[in-house]
Structure formats: C-alpha cells, structure tokens
Amino acid sequence: MKKRGLLTTCVTVAVFSLLLLTLFVPYGEAKEKYVTYLSLADYTGPIAGLNVPGDQGCSDYFKYLNEKGGVNG
C-alpha cells in the first residue's frame, strides 16, 4: 500500500513540476543567433567508421546554418 502512495506522490510532483516549467518559460526570441555544436563523437575504435561521417555531416550542417544567419536567419 505504501508503494502505491509513493508512486502517486511522485507522479503528482512530476506533473506539477512540468506544469510550472511550461508556465514560467520566458517567451521571446533568442538573443544570439549563432548555433554552437558540441561533438562527443568517438573517433577511435571500431565505431569510428560509422561515427566520423555522421559527425562531419552534422558539423557541416551547423556551419551552413550559421552562414545563413543562424537561428531565424
């Protein structure tokens, strides 16, 4: 019986937290229009053959996006 009460409490807190987050999110445009890309790709080992082309493509897309004016550009 205690597990059900704990679960109900956790779900209630999670829903309430999400509701508060959506209500208090500041609306408006981004101040900076430049998009930064953080790559955490592994370029070594057996995964490198799959990771390198995908990461380079993602990096190229962000360069292209920033050349066109960034966010809302």
N, C-alpha and C positions, 0 to 999 in steps of 0.2 A: 504494500500500500504506500510505503514511503517513496518508492521509486517512481510511482505514478505522479505523486505530488511534486517531486523534484523535477521530473520531466515537464510537467505543466508549467512550473515556475520558470524553467529555463526557456521554454518556447515563448512564454509571455514576455520575458525580458528581452529576448532576441527580436520579437516583433515590435515591441515598444521602441527598442534602440534603432531599428531600421526606419520606423516611422519618424522618430526625431531627426535622424540624419537626413531624410528626404525633405523635411520641413525647413531645416536650417541651413541647407546648402545655399551658398551665395550664388545668385544668378547674375550673369553678365558675361561679357566677352573676355577672352584671355588677354592678359597684359602683354605677354611676349608671344610672338607668332612663330618663333623658331622651335622646331621639334628636335629633341635630343634622343638619340638611340643608344641604349646600353646593351652591348653584346656580351652574353655569358656563354657563348658557344665554346665547345671543346674542340680545339683544332688538332688534337693528338689522339692516337689510338685508333681502334677500328671504326669509330663513329665519324672520324674526320672526313671520310669520303662522302658522307651524307650531309654533314653539318656545314662544311665550307661553302658549297654553292648556295645553300639556302640562306646562310648568314650574309654572304656577299650580296645576294639579291635584295635582302631586307635593307642592308646598308645603302645600296644604290637607290632604293625607293625613297628612303628618308632624305638622301641628298637631293633627289629630284623634287621631292615635296618642298624642301626648304628653298630650292632655286625658284620655284613657282610662287613663293610668298609665304610659305608656312601655313599655319592654321588660318582658315578662312581667307586664304590669299588667292 
